[in-house]
Every structure is written in structure tokens, then in C-alpha cells.
């Protein structure tokens, strides 16, 4: 009997080593290296998983490019993140923390698509059929057109998809799927890779749209090999606190649309519901104006969202002043504090500084610099600002206010939400809409002076 060809592979990072060791030399994980059988390439799903035929070398202009066909999910927020809908023959990976609502969202999406006469199949490897049916009944979903299959064996799942001729398939989750020809356990690097490759091959060969639900690691990545994200067409992340009500869907990769689009959903008792006007979610609902609160226009994908930044600057009673930042980059906040001290005379070295983004959104855009700086100045001087104020702009290390992209679109979004005064870079040559006072500044000192004048006007108006 021929000896099986085996190898040792780390189940955390995928590194292949010659012999077993208690600790992986690359990622440092303990007890993660296991022995597994090497599958010949002609028996593995790795060969030709794109589903293309061996037609040889062709000229690019000779290939007919047809318009991409999409399935509309029935949710504008979801379609926006996907780039217009679920593409026929595509493979989408949805990741998220446990309990964030991945299975709930996808079950609702499948029932919506099934109601539109699309043949859909929900493959569950984590829950029994009774559990899924009970959840669908609790949410009041139309279950008459949604097919269900509880299994983890990849061969039987592929056979069921072909037999039922399903057009849209959900795998919940890819980490529970098992290929019988592999000796490793479910969720291992090799199992996840091979199962995903076989599903991708099926999607490209037959035109089935497949959605893979993936578990997340403690580092915030989808569990399994990194090649999994390279293999699929779209990578989505569902974010949100379990104790909170709202969920954010982002696209970090999309071969059929723009990345970094943002979809907002609300978790209700009967499942997920899309939020039609997400800017209202990220703005404070306080009835009175307060210091340290500034609204900015954030550009997410193809639309502008109004987000409120809050700063609290207080006298420090410890030896080392605290810097607590939620929703922003802490290093950039430290840079802005130094910039304010150097170029605007705003000293915070003896004060505790607390920064927060309303609604739990994570802001990475540099156009938030000026708004954050003005929120700090407002809190430090206890300047109460008018509620119709919006500040946007990027700050350079020399104190200059640099231009931003999509300035005109941000102004249009400000008009829709009742903004009356805008402080923005002078370098942006814009057509100011009616009803808005636009104060354009070239330096952070000018922005501070303009903010002081607005605070004085607000003080006089309040006194009257």
C-alpha cells in the first residue's frame, strides 16, 4: 500500500513546516501545527476554480463584454454596498462578529429574493432546520419560496445545488463545511480553502450566486486563509455593538462596484430594517446647543453623511493627562493637539481630552481634521456654537487648511439637513447654494477666529 504524502501546517496562519512543532515560528501560535494529507492537484478544487474554459490565448478586444446582470435584494442600503445588487455568478463573503446579525440579515435577504421568484437555497451548518424555521417564523418572513438544507459535507451540498438548480445559495458558515477527502478538521486552513475554491468554481461555471458567511478572528479578520478574501468577488463586513441597535455594512473589496460604501441597518424585534436617512443617526438629538460639538460631512463611497464629532476638554487632576479617543485615529488626534498648540495658541497639555463620534461610526477620512480641531477649541473655551454649523477640511502640519474632495456634494448634503453655516477650505472653489453662509479659511488660525465670532453671535442670540 502506497504511503500517503503528508505535511505539517499551522492552522492559524497557514505556514507549512517540515516537521511538527509545539509553536509556529511565524505567527507564534501554540499547538496550532497539525499533520494533514496532501491532496494531488488533479483531485483538488484548487485547479481552475475560476471556471474558465481552456480556450487558449485570445485578444482582449475579441472578448465580448456583456452588461453585468444583478439580482435586486429589495434593500437600497444593501444594493448600494454591493454596487447595484447581487451579481449573477459572483461569490460574496460576509464577515462579522458573533451575534452581530449576519444570519438574520442573510435569511431576510434570501426570503426577499425568493418572493421575487428566484430559486434560493439556504445551507446551514451551524443550526438545525428547525432553528432556522423558528427564527424565520419569529421575524414574520415569507418562507414559501426559500429552500433549506442542513448539511456540512461539501460533496452533498454541491450535488444538492446542481439538483435543485438554485440561482442564489447561502453557505452558513464556510468554517463549518467539510471536504471528506481532507483529513483535517472543519474550520482548518486547508478545509476552508478547498471548500471555498470548489464553491467558487461552481459559481463561475454555472452562474450561481453564492454568499459565504464567515467567522471573525480576534484580530478582526475573517477566519481561515488570507487567500479566501482574494478568491471571492466581494468582501462585506457587518459591524456594530451587540448591545446597540444599529449595524453598519461595509465593502472592503468589490469587483463589480465601489469599495468603502456604507449601508446602515437597525436591528429590531422582527429582524433587520434599513435606515433610509443615516445622517440622522450620526447626529446628536440634543434640544439645546452645547460646547465641543461640531457637525462634519463625511464622504462614504458615493454619498455624503453628516456626522457629529464631540470633544470634552477638562482640567487634568493626574500627573499624566488622559487622551481617550472613540471612533477616530488616536495618533491623528495627538497630531491635531500639537498643531493647535503650535499654530493657534491652544494649549491642552495640562488637560484631559475625550473624543467621540456620535452613533458609533469609525471615521478615517482626513477631511475630519478641521471639525475635530474646532470641537476641541469649542470645549476648551466653553464656546456654545449654533446648531446649524458644519465644519470640514484637512489640516496640514504647518497649520494650513487643505482642500477636500467632493466639496460640492458635501454642501448639497448640508442643505438637505438644514445646515446654515459652513466653515471649509478656501482652496475649494465651490458654487455656494442659497441659504448657506460659507466661511472659507486658509489657515487654522482663521478657522479659530471665525469660530469665536460664531460663538459670540450665538451668545448674544441666547441672551435675547
Beta strands, then each sheet from edge to edge (+ up, - down):
strand 1: 6-10
strand 2: 16-17
strand 3: 33-37
strand 4: 70-71
strand 5: 86-87
strand 6: 91-96
strand 7: 120-124
strand 8: 146-150
strand 9: 168-172
strand 10: 209-214
strand 11: 234-239
strand 12: 246-254
strand 13: 262-268
strand 14: 271-274
strand 15: 293-300
strand 16: 303-315
strand 17: 323-326
strand 18: 351-357
strand 19: 389-391
strand 20: 394-395
strand 21: 401-402
strand 22: 421-425
strand 23: 437-441
sheet 1: 2+ 1- 3+
sheet 2: 4+ 5-
sheet 3: 8+ 7+ 9+ 10+ 6+ 11+ 12- 13+ 14-
sheet 4: 15+ 16- 18+ 17+
sheet 5: 19+ 22+ 23+
sheet 6: 20+ 21-
end
